[in-house]
Amino acid sequence: MPHAPMPEFPTGFRWGVSTSAYQIEGAADTDGRGPSIWDTFAATPGRIADGSSGAVACDHYHRYAEDTALMAGLGVTAYRFSVSWPRVLPTGAGAVNASGLDFYDRLVDGLLANGIDPVATLFHWDLPQPIEDAGGWLNRDTAYRFAEYADLVAAHLGDRVKLWITLNEPFIHMSLGYGTGEHAPGRTLLFDSFPVAHHQLLGHGLAVGALRARSGSPVAIANNYSPVRPMGDSPADHAAAAAYEALHNRLFTDPLLGRGYPELGFDQDVVRDGDLDVIAAPLDVLGVNYYNPTGVRAPEADSPLPFALVPLEGYPRTAFDWPVAPDGLRELLGWLRDRYGPDLPPIQITESGCAYDDEPDAQGRVSDPDRIAYLDGHLRAVHAAIADGVDVTGYFVWSLLDNWEWAEGFTKRFGLVHVDFPTGRRTPKSSYAWLREMIATAGPDPLR
């Protein structure tokens, strides 16, 4: 169905697309790359929905020039990618793999040649397996190894990367990777995974210092956020919602912005003197990844968790069965503004997107009207938040390409571009054309 014209966005608003290394690069055994926890996890029977792995994925390692041309054709001004830690440092530390750095040289230079700002995420969940073997993020030493890796990458690319992102969604990596075991490395520690939170944040703070020493570009972190809605009126329901909000939204934001950790009942004996000062190193941008709100009610009496998650009703659903709730993004941005006030840096939406079962028709075209509706609604929510006084300076669509979607394998398609995984053939979807037109027309905004 036709959509009303998009309101104009502020001058200089950053339009981008996002990906991550393990989900698109492939070339897992090429040019000296070492194994990551996702190689190990995907090789374990029963871990991945379709039994696949990211060993080939979208073969972006070999087809990056084609993918850069797709971005240029889309008209984006920025590309958020992640650097593969095991491609650069195959054992996580020590000897550098020059071929790995060379790949990112070629990628970054190609982006700049096409007028696209390189936005580099240093950790998007693909921890080198030898680092995990030594304890992973449960081990404080990993924070220091991460800072060394950040220093290395910044020394090599710091003159060309336009925005650094230290970590991607540390809450999701902690909760699914170490809490419930749905993601790599597959540990099931529940709340005993708090050291993973602290060591990721400590690594972030140490990396901020390393990046600033090597590069004049701004520094950010990309957190996953979800507005929390109590699904009941009892005090117990509201207490459960508050507990979940503290865990999901505040655990990785309060300490970043100088507030210390929220009270969650965790044993925090891993926090040492001076750690919170390191973690609170000033940020230039807060990356916000948003997909949907979360419904919460009081748990059953025998639950090991202080909350129970409840599906939200009354919204359209994606192929992931996530509710499509643009109102939640405006709500979230207002919550961040109200909670953190002058401590809140400018925000960029570093991920926002949806999975649908998109396949070519008989003529080879891929029509995805549901994704167009999703993007239309969420961009209007961002514009409304800007009108409300929230300083939002960019929006990155997840994702440029259909990719390898972690534990779901190749069963969920998030891309603006359809990928035929057996052949690697790329086909821009109708949402690609819609977004290209929107970027071309949503120009300077009288609000700014």
Disulfide bonds with the S-S distance in Angstrom:
none
